[in-house]
């Protein structure tokens, strides 16, 4: 069976068993801060098991795209080295939310494996949790397994924890196939499943009986459930009779492309790097299609790590220029029919990868240069081990792969302080965990006790509302008083909570004589949280308050938000559909809009975008708000933004005849309300992602007023007409350059005059040797050496300079006919090493630096004696 046929057979089988077929969810888990990526099929169903959300169907089946490349579920280090591990993979799963349990789950699994895809029963083994007698007996009864082929395993192997830090969990049962006679695996210690690759586990049946909280405590689930996961790649390998998942039809076009690029054969030591590149090509292509781009934190960091790992393996194969971007095409060929999102974003993915590759090859070169500097420092200091701090700096700051550091260490014969490196890695992980989980109030205590806040800010700037919850110092309280910093929850509000890149509203709460200033507004699930301070009086749960939004700030924010929609549409019109929003920030004072695009915009392109946006504003087009189903919105070509998660009913913001986007934010009612939009900067965020910053409304007027009066002031200072300011500045710059050049020539001439005096005292018939300490800048110092080499037929010049910050600069020049006897680079290195520094250069010209000014006199004397001896003068 082909992989396509296996997907179809799995879904059709469970459709026949009355399961709802649910599409794969995003690789970015929705409303789940405990996970970076979707790691299993059950992630999108987590809340159904605990009944935080009521399941819309009793049971379901999926083919879920998954990624395991970070955290406790990571398979990254094994990828490419075993026949079965991946970062990205597809998980076939069937799920029950209180509808059926162990008996039916085992019946379905056994029937599908032996009757639908026809794997012989005699090749199968199963494992159960050591205390799960029920599953042990069911496998004998349903599948006819002898007790010898049912293995009891402990918690490490047959207990399935939650996806993340909390959630449903319980004992599990796994199905294995005996492949010891098919594949050359390492020998097994035991003739049964366990820590042995000869028995391949390919389907895991989890019997969810408990809910694990953040403290690790288990609580029985009211509704027991089933969560199964079967790797499509492993099942395909079994059914196609292959020795590795990488030999299946899933990877065939991807491996073929990798071999073509590298010119290698898929054999011997080439297999691991080829496997890594093939696997990582899938992971990177899919993650990019989800709107995640390479960065130095969070999901972007994981993506960058995977991408660079592939590039590194390519370099090990001799690929020294960008190649990995070409791997997107075969991934789309293999999987684009089932996952059209990767086909849609293929061109963008290639551009982002190419940019990242270019940058990383530069990183590798910089890392190698820095590592060589460290090696030189160690040798000069008589050290044999590279410190953990320096290894971490190479790895973390420069992105230099640890494997490369280890390889160079072997070649150069020095050791590595890996203990110190690991200590710094742990410190970084602690910082990352603190950053990821956040600090302060744990909003999960609100689950089940807070209702949805009614938002009335679409049409109202103030309203009366009842206080339903008060939070102080991270705890729910009944009342608060003057100077308390608090969070207030009400039954309704005109305050917009921060989301979708738009900042939260500010304003005040008033209750009789009490007043609370609201400094920020945020959202937790569907609850709006008002962050503020009690200025005077008290506030209690149950009080009815007057809520007043800062109207001026809210309207200014609305102008900037609608402007982002206009900018987004204009960018897509001019540069293509690969342009997608990759982040935004909308506030009363400005907007920031990140978008996918492989190169910087030119001045002319920025002006073109700006002109189009302001054309739409001047036409004063209506801005409509539509509430409709998500399917209807997508049919009318409304843009859906990567970072946003949408329900079945959505809000579409339409600028009549121009743009449509799914958006819950605050907007103007006509484009003319925006005023003028002015783009103030365009810059890079990361490879493949650009950023535009702009202002609108009164902010653009303030900007133009500032520039207007600045222009007049500059014209007056420069004694020039306003339209000639730039020309006048260029004239003054050229005059300054000419003057600096003349000053430098004067310095050189004066310095050379001193050298000529020295030349007059040199012995005849001998090589010339000049050594001096001179108080001129480094550029003049180098000029003197160049003049010496041009005018003196045979000689050596060695000059020293002490800068204002007490740093020593050393320059040496040697005429070409003397470099066999004495080399300039060796002279400066020796002098610098005695002065606590280093440097180098060519045999005829070199420069170096030192730190120890107190030893300068004795070092100069020693160098003079040594050189005179060598030259015989």
C-alpha positions as a printed Julia matrix, in Angstrom:
873×3 Matrix{Float64}:
   0.0     0.0    0.0
   1.14    3.55  -0.68
   1.17    6.1    2.1
  -1.8     7.85   0.49
  -3.75    4.58   0.49
  -2.86    3.96   4.15
  -4.15    7.41   5.21
  -7.38    6.81   3.32
  -7.85    3.28   4.65
  -7.38    4.41   8.25
  -9.89    7.24   8.03
 -12.43    5.16   6.11
 -12.21    2.35   8.66
 -12.95    4.63  11.59
 -15.62    6.46   9.63
 -17.34    3.08   9.34
 -17.12    2.81  13.15
 -19.07    6.09  13.53
 -16.05    8.26  14.3
 -16.13   11.91  13.22
 -13.22   12.57  10.86
 -11.5    15.72  12.1
  -8.91   17.58   9.97
  -5.37   17.92  11.27
  -5.02   20.89  13.59
  -2.22   23.41  13.27
   1.32   22.6   14.37
   0.86   25.58  16.7
  -1.32   24.42  19.63
  -4.34   26.61  20.22
  -4.63   28.18  23.7
  -2.03   25.81  25.18
   0.96   27.59  26.77
   2.5    24.28  27.87
   3.49   23.25  24.33
   5.57   24.88  21.63
   4.3    22.55  18.9
   1.63   19.9   18.45
   3.38   16.69  19.52
   0.52   14.2   19.29
  -2.91   13.72  17.76
  -4.69   14.25  21.08
  -3.39   17.81  21.6
  -6.38   19.45  19.91
  -8.69   17.31  22.1
  -7.05   17.88  25.52
  -9.91   19.94  26.93
 -12.5    17.34  25.89
 -11.08   14.72  28.26
 -11.24   17.0   31.31
 -14.59   18.43  30.14
 -13.28   22.0   30.35
 -14.95   22.07  26.93
 -17.85   19.77  26.11
 -16.92   17.47  23.18
 -18.98   18.2   20.03
 -18.81   14.49  19.1
 -18.37   11.28  21.13
 -15.38    9.94  19.18
 -13.06   11.08  16.41
 -10.25   10.02  14.07
  -7.48   12.13  12.56
  -4.31   12.18  10.56
  -2.41   14.79  12.57
   0.79   16.58  11.59
   3.18   16.59  14.57
   6.58   17.97  15.48
   8.9    16.71  18.21
  12.07   18.78  18.25
  12.26   20.4   21.65
  11.53   19.65  25.31
  10.76   16.28  26.85
   9.16   14.92  23.65
  12.14   15.72  21.43
  13.41   13.03  19.04
  15.9    15.39  17.4
  19.16   13.74  18.45
  18.04   10.33  17.14
  16.81   11.61  13.76
  18.73   10.15  10.87
  20.62    7.7   13.06
  17.8     5.19  13.54
  15.38    3.81  10.95
  12.31    5.2   12.77
  12.81    8.63  14.39
  11.61   11.98  13.01
  11.12   15.6   13.94
   8.03   16.03  11.74
   5.7    13.05  11.37
   2.06   12.15  10.76
   0.11   10.46  13.53
  -2.93    8.3   12.77
  -5.23    8.38  15.78
  -8.68    7.43  17.03
 -10.14    9.08  20.14
 -13.03    8.5   22.49
 -14.37   11.08  24.95
 -16.41    8.84  27.23
 -17.97    6.84  24.38
 -15.89    3.64  24.54
 -12.9     2.35  26.46
 -10.35   -0.5   26.51
 -12.37   -3.31  24.99
 -13.47   -1.4   21.89
 -10.1     0.3   21.45
  -8.33   -3.06  21.4
 -10.98   -4.54  19.05
 -10.61   -1.66  16.57
  -6.82   -1.76  16.64
  -6.65   -5.52  16.19
  -9.17   -5.54  13.35
  -7.51   -2.68  11.47
  -4.01   -4.18  11.77
  -4.86   -7.78  10.89
  -7.94   -7.44   8.65
  -7.63   -4.07   6.9
  -3.87   -3.74   6.32
  -3.34   -7.48   6.79
  -0.28   -7.72   9.02
   0.04  -11.39  10.08
  -0.95  -11.93  13.71
   2.03  -14.2   14.3
   4.37  -11.25  13.66
   2.73   -9.15  16.38
   3.5    -8.66  20.06
   1.77   -6.38  22.55
   2.77   -4.74  25.8
   0.57   -3.58  28.68
   1.12   -1.6   31.87
   2.44   -3.9   34.59
  -0.73   -3.66  36.74
  -3.27   -3.57  33.89
  -4.81   -7.04  34.18
  -7.87   -5.99  32.16
  -5.85   -5.13  29.03
  -3.75   -8.27  29.53
  -6.89  -10.45  29.39
  -8.54   -8.48  26.55
  -5.59   -9.06  24.2
  -5.83  -12.8   24.81
  -9.58  -12.85  24.29
  -9.84  -10.49  21.29
  -6.57  -11.15  19.46
  -5.82  -14.69  20.52
  -2.4   -13.7   21.85
  -0.65  -16.23  24.03
   0.5   -14.87  27.42
   4.11  -15.23  26.24
   3.5   -12.55  23.57
   1.93  -10.04  25.97
   4.69   -8.23  27.85
   4.08   -6.31  31.08
   6.21   -3.15  31.22
   6.62   -0.47  33.9
   5.74    3.19  34.07
   8.69    4.24  31.92
   7.35    2.34  28.91
   3.62    1.83  29.38
   2.29    4.84  31.22
   1.4     7.81  29.05
   1.69   11.23  30.63
  -0.17   14.39  29.52
   0.74   16.33  26.37
   2.36   19.23  28.18
   2.57   19.86  31.92
  -1.03   18.9   32.69
  -3.95   16.99  31.19
  -5.38   13.52  30.61
  -3.12   10.49  31.16
  -3.17    6.81  32.05
  -1.81    3.34  31.3
  -1.21    2.36  27.72
  -0.82   -0.7   25.55
   1.52   -0.86  22.56
   1.53   -3.02  19.45
   4.9    -4.25  18.19
   6.03   -6.13  15.11
   8.97   -8.52  15.16
  11.37   -7.39  12.43
  14.52   -9.13  13.6
  14.58  -11.39  10.53
  14.01   -8.46   8.14
  16.25   -5.68   9.36
  19.81   -5.7   10.65
  19.18   -4.18  14.08
  21.59   -4.28  17.01
  21.29   -7.64  18.82
  18.53   -7.92  21.44
  19.26   -8.94  25.0
  15.82  -10.49  25.35
  13.52  -12.32  22.99
  10.61   -9.91  23.59
   9.72   -6.21  23.17
  11.57   -3.75  25.36
  14.7    -1.66  24.9
  15.45   -3.3   21.56
  14.95   -1.97  18.02
  14.36   -5.46  16.67
  10.78   -5.12  17.89
   9.25   -2.03  16.3
   6.45   -0.35  18.26
   4.02    1.21  15.79
   0.67    1.8   17.59
   0.11    3.06  21.11
  -3.31    2.79  22.77
  -3.61    5.15  25.73
  -6.39    4.51  28.23
  -7.05    7.94  29.72
  -8.33    7.41  33.26
  -6.79   10.38  35.11
  -6.18   14.1   34.86
  -2.72   15.22  35.99
  -2.53   18.74  37.47
   0.5    21.04  37.45
   1.75   19.59  40.74
   1.77   16.07  39.26
  -1.23   14.85  41.24
  -3.63   12.42  39.53
  -7.39   12.89  39.67
  -9.81   10.27  38.24
 -11.57   11.43  35.08
 -15.35   11.46  35.24
 -15.37   10.28  31.62
 -12.66    7.79  30.7
 -11.29    8.12  27.21
  -9.16    6.64  24.47
  -6.21    8.31  22.77
  -4.3     6.28  20.19
  -1.35    7.17  18.04
   0.17    5.27  15.14
   3.04    6.69  13.11
   2.13    6.75   9.42
   5.81    6.52   8.51
   6.38    3.38  10.61
   3.21    1.68   9.33
   4.2     2.5    5.75
   7.65    1.04   6.35
   6.09   -2.21   7.64
   3.55   -2.56   4.84
   6.07   -1.75   2.1
   8.62   -4.19   3.54
  11.37   -1.57   3.91
  14.3    -1.53   6.3
  13.83    2.13   7.2
  11.11    4.77   7.12
  13.43    6.73   4.84
  13.12    4.08   2.13
   9.32    4.4    1.83
   7.38    6.25  -0.85
   6.9     9.12   1.64
  10.58   10.02   1.43
  11.4     8.75  -2.07
  11.26   12.11  -3.94
  12.89   13.92  -1.0
  15.84   11.5   -0.77
  16.19   11.54  -4.55
  16.53   15.34  -4.55
  19.08   15.27  -1.71
  21.2    12.76  -3.63
  21.01   14.86  -6.79
  22.14   18.0   -4.96
  24.99   16.27  -3.12
  26.12   13.95  -5.9
  26.33   11.12  -3.36
  24.94    7.59  -3.28
  22.53    6.46  -0.58
  24.91    4.06   1.1
  27.32    3.67   4.02
  28.16    6.8    6.0
  26.13    8.95   3.59
  22.84    7.59   4.94
  22.76    9.58   8.19
  23.29   13.07   6.69
  20.9    12.3    3.81
  18.26   11.09   6.29
  18.69   14.18   8.45
  18.33   16.51   5.46
  15.23   14.66   4.22
  13.55   14.68   7.63
  14.43   18.3    8.39
  13.2    19.41   4.95
   9.71   18.22   5.91
   9.85   19.85   9.34
  11.08   23.21   8.07
   8.64   23.33   5.16
   5.65   22.59   7.38
   6.63   24.95  10.2
   7.2    27.8    7.75
   3.76   27.13   6.23
   2.3    27.77   9.71
   3.73   31.29   9.77
   6.65   30.58  12.11
   9.93   32.12  10.98
  13.52   31.66  12.22
  14.2    33.71  15.36
  16.26   33.4   18.54
  13.43   32.43  20.88
  10.39   30.19  21.2
   9.13   28.36  18.13
  11.35   30.41  15.83
  14.41   29.19  17.75
  13.37   25.54  17.31
  12.84   26.13  13.59
  16.23   27.82  13.23
  17.9    24.97  15.15
  16.38   22.33  12.83
  17.27   24.32   9.73
  20.86   24.89  10.83
  21.24   21.26  11.79
  20.34   20.31   8.21
  22.76   22.91   6.81
  25.51   21.59   9.08
  25.0    18.03   7.83
  25.09   19.37   4.29
  28.43   21.07   5.01
  29.75   17.76   6.34
  28.88   16.34   2.89
  30.86   19.09   1.16
  27.98   21.5    0.41
  29.51   24.93   1.07
  26.81   27.17  -0.38
  23.0    27.4    0.02
  21.31   24.14  -1.0
  18.58   23.36   1.53
  16.03   25.73  -0.04
  15.86   23.31  -2.98
  14.41   20.64  -0.64
  11.04   22.41  -0.39
  10.06   21.29  -3.89
  10.21   17.49  -3.27
   8.39   17.88   0.08
   5.54   19.66  -1.72
   5.62   16.97  -4.42
   5.31   14.21  -1.82
   2.77   15.81   0.54
   1.21   18.88  -1.07
  -1.96   17.1   -2.18
  -2.92   16.15   1.39
  -1.57   19.34   2.97
  -2.28   22.17   0.47
  -0.92   24.82   2.87
   2.68   23.79   2.07
   1.98   24.14  -1.65
   0.5    27.6   -1.09
   3.55   28.84   0.82
   6.3    26.97  -1.06
   7.79   30.02  -2.81
   7.93   31.96   0.43
   9.52   29.0    2.25
  12.28   28.73  -0.36
  13.13   32.43  -0.04
  13.21   32.34   3.75
  15.4    29.21   3.8
  17.8    30.66   1.23
  18.23   33.85   3.28
  18.78   31.82   6.45
  21.33   29.61   4.7
  23.31   32.61   3.44
  23.4    34.04   6.96
  24.36   30.74   8.55
  27.26   30.07   6.2
  28.58   33.5    7.26
  27.99   32.43  10.88
  30.05   29.3   10.35
  32.91   31.34   8.93
  32.72   33.88  11.78
  32.62   31.04  14.3
  35.68   29.4   12.82
  37.57   32.71  12.9
  36.59   33.31  16.55
  37.51   29.75  17.5
  40.94   30.19  15.91
  41.39   33.38  17.97
  40.54   31.41  21.13
  43.04   28.7   20.15
  45.76   31.3   19.63
  45.01   32.87  23.02
  45.17   29.46  24.72
  48.52   28.65  23.17
  50.0    32.01  24.1
  48.74   31.53  27.68
  49.94   27.92  27.81
  46.39   26.55  28.26
  45.14   23.24  26.91
  41.38   23.46  27.52
  38.76   25.79  25.98
  36.57   27.18  28.75
  32.86   26.42  29.04
  32.13   30.14  28.82
  33.84   30.43  25.42
  32.22   27.24  24.1
  28.82   28.62  25.15
  29.56   31.97  23.51
  30.39   30.22  20.23
  27.28   28.05  20.48
  24.75   30.57  21.77
  25.87   34.0   20.55
  27.41   33.01  17.21
  25.23   29.95  16.53
  28.36   27.85  15.93
  27.47   24.13  16.1
  28.86   22.25  19.1
  29.83   19.33  16.88
  32.08   21.66  14.87
  33.79   22.86  18.06
  34.41   19.24  19.06
  35.79   18.36  15.62
  38.21   21.32  15.66
  39.27   20.38  19.2
  40.27   16.92  18.0
  42.16   18.34  15.0
  43.98   21.02  17.02
  44.67   18.85  20.07
  42.97   20.77  22.88
  40.31   19.84  25.42
  36.82   21.22  26.07
  35.31   22.25  29.41
  31.96   20.57  28.7
  30.94   20.69  32.36
  31.21   24.49  32.31
  29.34   24.58  29.01
  26.5    22.45  30.38
  26.27   24.67  33.45
  25.7    27.72  31.25
  23.19   25.79  29.14
  21.2    24.96  32.27
  21.26   28.61  33.33
  19.91   29.58  29.91
  17.17   26.93  30.09
  16.07   28.25  33.48
  15.82   31.74  32.05
  13.89   30.41  29.04
  11.46   28.46  31.22
  10.84   31.51  33.4
  10.24   33.59  30.27
   7.97   30.96  28.68
   5.73   30.29  31.67
   5.6    33.91  32.82
   5.45   35.19  36.35
   2.77   36.41  38.76
  -0.9    35.53  38.77
  -1.86   32.05  37.58
  -5.01   32.66  35.55
  -5.92   29.0   35.55
  -7.54   29.45  38.95
 -10.26   31.28  37.02
 -11.25   28.18  35.04
 -14.85   27.27  35.66
 -15.7    30.31  37.84
 -15.53   33.21  35.39
 -18.07   33.77  32.65
 -17.5    35.46  29.31
 -17.22   39.25  29.54
 -19.64   41.09  27.25
 -17.61   43.52  25.14
 -19.63   46.64  24.23
 -16.73   48.8   23.06
 -17.65   48.46  19.39
 -20.14   51.32  19.77
 -19.7    52.63  23.32
 -16.86   54.46  25.07
 -18.48   54.19  28.49
 -21.02   51.99  30.28
 -22.11   50.8   33.68
 -20.93   47.34  34.72
 -20.93   45.08  37.75
 -17.66   43.98  39.37
 -17.64   40.16  39.39
 -14.06   39.45  40.5
 -11.19   41.36  42.12
  -7.58   40.11  42.11
  -4.84   41.49  44.33
  -1.33   40.06  44.78
  -2.28   37.09  42.61
  -5.26   36.1   44.76
  -9.04   36.52  44.46
 -10.27   39.03  47.07
 -13.64   40.56  48.01
 -12.54   44.21  48.28
  -9.63   46.55  47.51
  -8.66   50.02  48.73
  -6.54   53.09  48.0
  -3.11   52.48  46.33
  -3.83   48.76  45.71
  -2.61   47.39  42.36
  -5.45   45.21  41.13
  -7.1    43.29  38.31
 -10.84   43.92  37.91
 -13.28   41.65  36.07
 -16.74   42.93  35.19
 -19.81   41.46  33.51
 -19.52   43.91  30.56
 -16.98   46.48  29.42
 -16.16   49.02  26.69
 -12.42   48.3   27.26
 -10.72   46.3   24.51
  -8.4    43.59  25.86
  -4.96   43.21  24.3
  -4.98   40.61  21.51
  -4.25   40.25  17.82
  -1.33   42.68  18.19
  -3.55   45.53  19.43
  -2.77   47.03  22.82
  -5.37   47.08  25.56
  -7.46   50.16  26.3
  -6.82   52.58  29.16
  -9.26   54.67  31.16
 -10.99   54.87  34.55
 -13.57   53.1   36.73
 -15.77   55.29  38.96
 -17.94   54.13  41.85
 -19.48   56.77  44.07
 -16.41   58.54  45.5
 -13.98   55.82  44.45
 -11.78   56.0   41.36
  -9.61   53.33  39.71
  -7.24   54.23  36.89
  -6.99   51.42  34.31
  -3.47   51.21  32.89
  -3.93   48.15  30.66
  -6.54   45.62  29.56
  -5.85   41.98  28.68
  -7.83   38.85  27.8
  -7.77   35.39  29.35
  -9.81   33.04  27.16
 -13.1    35.02  26.94
 -12.63   37.02  30.14
 -11.5    40.66  29.91
  -9.09   41.71  32.67
  -8.64   45.37  33.66
  -5.24   46.13  35.23
  -5.22   49.23  37.39
  -4.58   51.05  40.66
  -7.11   52.38  43.16
  -6.51   56.14  43.31
  -8.96   56.74  46.13
 -11.79   55.02  47.97
 -12.61   51.32  47.95
 -14.08   48.79  45.53
 -15.95   45.58  46.32
 -17.19   42.57  44.39
 -20.79   43.34  43.41
 -20.3    47.12  43.06
 -21.71   48.76  39.95
 -19.19   51.12  38.37
 -19.09   53.58  35.5
 -16.4    52.44  33.06
 -14.9    55.21  30.9
 -12.4    54.44  28.11
  -9.74   57.01  27.15
 -11.52   57.97  23.91
  -8.61   59.79  22.27
  -6.26   56.83  22.71
  -8.85   54.29  21.57
  -9.62   56.24  18.4
  -5.92   56.68  17.68
  -5.43   52.92  18.07
  -8.34   52.28  15.68
  -6.69   54.51  13.05
  -3.45   52.57  13.29
  -5.21   49.18  13.21
  -7.16   49.89  10.03
  -3.97   51.29   8.53
  -2.26   47.9    9.07
  -4.96   46.25   6.96
  -4.39   48.78   4.16
  -0.6    48.29   4.3
  -1.01   44.49   4.27
  -3.24   44.58   1.19
  -0.99   47.06  -0.64
   2.06   44.87  -0.01
   0.26   41.81  -1.41
  -0.9    43.79  -4.46
   2.62   44.95  -5.33
   4.79   42.01  -4.24
   2.61   38.89  -4.41
   0.64   36.41  -2.32
   3.72   35.19  -0.48
   3.41   38.35   1.61
   1.65   37.37   4.83
   1.33   39.07   8.18
   3.94   37.61  10.54
   3.15   39.77  13.55
   1.88   43.23  14.39
   1.71   45.8   17.15
  -0.97   48.48  17.13
  -1.01   51.29  19.69
  -2.29   54.87  19.96
   1.09   56.26  18.91
   2.2    54.0   16.04
   1.86   50.7   14.22
   4.38   47.96  13.59
   3.66   45.43  10.86
   5.81   42.33  10.23
   5.42   40.51   6.93
   7.01   37.69   4.99
   9.24   38.93   2.18
  12.77   37.81   1.26
  14.47   41.19   0.71
  14.42   44.81   1.81
  12.03   47.22   0.12
  13.62   49.98  -1.94
  12.83   53.65  -1.34
  10.67   53.62  -4.47
   8.76   50.51  -3.31
   8.05   52.04   0.1
   6.76   55.21  -1.57
   4.55   53.11  -3.83
   2.98   51.27  -0.87
   2.53   54.52   1.02
   0.88   56.21  -1.97
  -1.58   53.33  -2.45
  -2.58   53.34   1.23
  -3.18   57.1    1.24
  -5.14   56.89  -2.02
  -7.61   54.54  -0.33
  -7.75   56.87   2.69
  -8.5    59.93   0.55
 -11.32   58.07  -1.2
 -12.95   57.81   2.26
 -14.16   54.26   1.67
 -16.57   52.65   4.14
 -15.13   50.09   6.58
 -17.65   47.29   7.12
 -17.88   44.76   9.96
 -19.36   41.37   9.02
 -20.2    38.52  11.4
 -20.35   35.19   9.55
 -19.2    31.58   9.58
 -15.52   30.91   9.04
 -16.32   29.0    5.84
 -18.29   31.97   4.45
 -15.44   34.31   5.32
 -12.89   32.18   3.52
 -15.18   31.89   0.49
 -15.2    35.68   0.18
 -11.35   35.58   0.21
 -11.0    37.12   3.65
  -7.4    36.92   4.9
  -6.83   34.78   7.99
  -3.72   35.7    9.98
  -1.28   33.0   11.15
  -1.13   34.03  14.81
  -4.89   34.2   15.28
  -7.1    31.26  16.23
 -10.66   31.43  14.97
 -13.92   29.83  16.03
 -16.76   28.8   13.76
 -18.21   32.34  13.8
 -15.79   35.1   12.81
 -15.66   38.86  12.3
 -14.51   40.19   8.95
 -13.25   43.76   8.53
 -13.81   44.9    4.95
 -12.46   48.09   3.45
 -14.97   48.4    0.64
 -13.52   47.29  -2.67
 -10.02   46.85  -1.28
  -9.32   44.44   1.59
 -10.98   41.8    3.77
  -9.41   40.3    6.9
 -10.61   38.19   9.8
 -10.06   40.49  12.77
 -11.54   41.17  16.19
  -9.79   44.51  16.72
 -10.86   48.15  16.86
 -11.3    49.97  13.54
 -12.48   53.25  12.03
 -15.81   53.5   10.16
 -14.44   55.19   7.04
 -10.87   55.25   5.74
 -10.88   59.05   5.8
 -10.97   58.84   9.61
  -7.37   57.55   9.53
  -5.89   60.8    8.3
  -2.5    60.52   6.63
  -0.34   57.36   6.95
   3.41   57.86   6.89
   5.85   54.92   6.82
   8.78   55.9    9.04
  10.98   52.78   8.72
  11.42   49.45   6.95
  13.84   46.91   8.42
  14.69   43.24   8.85
  13.25   41.15  11.68
  14.85   37.86  10.66
  15.59   35.91   7.49
  12.52   36.22   5.27
  10.66   38.62   7.54
  10.53   42.41   7.18
   9.05   45.1    9.43
   7.27   48.34   8.57
   6.68   51.01  11.19
   4.24   53.82  10.47
   2.14   56.55  12.06
  -1.37   57.81  11.29
  -3.8    60.55  12.29
  -2.5    63.19  14.71
   0.78   61.3   15.06
   1.53   61.82  11.36
   0.68   65.54  11.75
   3.08   65.78  14.71
   5.77   64.08  12.63
   5.29   66.46   9.69
   5.32   69.49  11.99
   8.58   68.34  13.54
  10.18   67.74  10.13
   8.81   71.05   8.76
  10.37   73.2   11.47
  13.55   71.11  11.53
  13.98   71.68   7.8
  13.64   75.46   8.24
  16.1    75.49  11.13
  18.64   73.46   9.16
  18.29   75.8    6.17
  19.03   78.76   8.41
  22.05   77.12  10.07
  23.46   75.99   6.72
  22.66   79.32   4.99
  20.94   77.45   2.17
  17.53   77.26   0.55
  15.39   74.39   1.93
  15.47   72.5   -1.37
  19.32   72.66  -1.29
  19.87   71.36   2.26
  21.13   67.95   1.1
  23.45   69.47  -1.51
  24.82   71.87   1.1
  25.44   69.02   3.58
  27.26   67.04   0.89
  29.44   70.08   0.11
  30.36   70.45   3.78
  31.07   66.7    4.05
  33.44   66.91   1.08
  35.16   69.95   2.58
  35.6    68.06   5.84
  37.03   65.04   4.02
  39.47   67.25   2.12
  40.56   68.93   5.34
  40.99   65.59   7.13
  43.04   64.32   4.2
  45.26   67.4    4.32
  45.71   67.05   8.08
  46.68   63.4    7.64
  49.23   64.33   4.97
  50.69   66.94   7.27
  50.94   64.38  10.1
  52.68   61.92   7.77
  55.09   64.57   6.52
  55.95   65.74  10.03
  56.43   62.15  11.18
  58.53   61.34   8.13
  60.71   64.34   8.86
  61.63   62.65  12.15
  62.41   59.41  10.33
  64.63   61.2    7.82
  66.7    62.54  10.71
  67.16   58.95  11.88
  68.09   57.82   8.37
  70.88   60.39   8.24
  72.54   58.69  11.2
  72.38   55.15   9.79
  75.74   53.36   9.07
  76.6    53.17   5.38
  76.57   49.82   3.58
  74.29   48.18   6.13
  70.54   47.48   6.15
  68.61   50.4    7.61
  66.94   49.86  10.98
  64.59   52.45  12.48
  62.66   51.98  15.73
  60.72   54.8   17.36
  57.79   55.59  19.64
  55.64   58.19  17.86
  52.65   60.24  19.02
  50.55   60.13  15.85
  47.34   58.25  15.09
  47.37   54.75  13.62
  46.55   55.81  10.06
  49.53   58.18   9.99
  51.67   55.45  11.53
  50.83   53.08   8.69
  51.48   55.85   6.17
  54.98   56.34   7.56
  55.72   52.62   7.18
  54.48   52.66   3.56
  56.72   55.67   2.79
  59.72   53.93   4.41
  59.26   50.8    2.28
  58.94   52.91  -0.86
  62.05   55.02  -0.22
  64.45   52.64   1.51
  66.06   49.89  -0.57
  66.92   47.58   2.3
  65.66   47.97   5.84
  63.28   47.42   8.73
  61.06   49.93  10.5
  59.36   49.19  13.84
  57.05   51.85  15.31
  55.14   51.98  18.62
  52.26   54.21  19.67
  50.38   54.53  22.99
  46.77   55.66  22.55
  44.76   57.84  24.93
  43.23   54.74  26.51
  46.73   53.29  27.2
  46.55   50.69  24.45
  49.81   49.98  22.59
  49.83   49.83  18.78
  52.76   48.2   16.99
  53.52   48.46  13.25
  56.41   46.83  11.41
  57.56   47.1    7.8
  60.28   45.01   6.12
  61.59   45.59   2.6
  60.98   42.56   0.33
  64.69   41.69   0.0
  64.95   41.13   3.78
  61.88   38.96   4.44
  63.88   35.75   4.15
  65.97   36.89   7.16
  63.28   38.64   9.18
  59.48   38.69   8.9
  57.29   41.62   9.98
  54.46   39.37  11.29
  56.87   37.44  13.52
  58.37   40.68  14.85
  55.01   42.2   15.9
  53.75   38.91  17.38
  56.84   38.61  19.56
  56.67   42.22  20.72
  52.92   42.03  21.35
  53.15   38.76  23.32
  55.59   40.44  25.75
  53.16   43.38  26.12
  50.09   41.24  26.86
  48.56   41.34  23.38
  48.62   39.75  19.95
  48.41   40.39  16.22
  49.79   39.44  12.84
  49.97   40.21   9.14
  52.28   39.64   6.17
  56.08   39.1    6.16
  56.57   42.62   4.71
  53.87   44.47   6.7
  52.18   43.64  10.03
  50.53   45.27  13.02
  49.64   44.19  16.55
  48.47   45.47  19.91
  49.52   45.33  23.53
  48.25   46.32  26.99
  51.19   46.52  29.39
  52.56   50.09  28.95
  54.87   49.64  31.98
  57.03   47.18  30.01
  57.15   49.16  26.76
  60.68   50.56  27.32
  62.32   47.22  28.09
  60.47   45.46  25.23
  61.57   48.12  22.73
  65.19   47.78  23.89
  65.07   43.96  23.68
  63.51   44.02  20.19
  66.07   46.57  18.99
  68.99   44.4   20.16
  67.52   41.28  18.57
  66.84   42.93  15.19
  70.22   44.66  15.06
  71.91   41.31  15.71
  69.93   39.65  12.91
  70.7    42.48  10.48
  74.31   42.87  11.54
  73.97   46.58  12.31
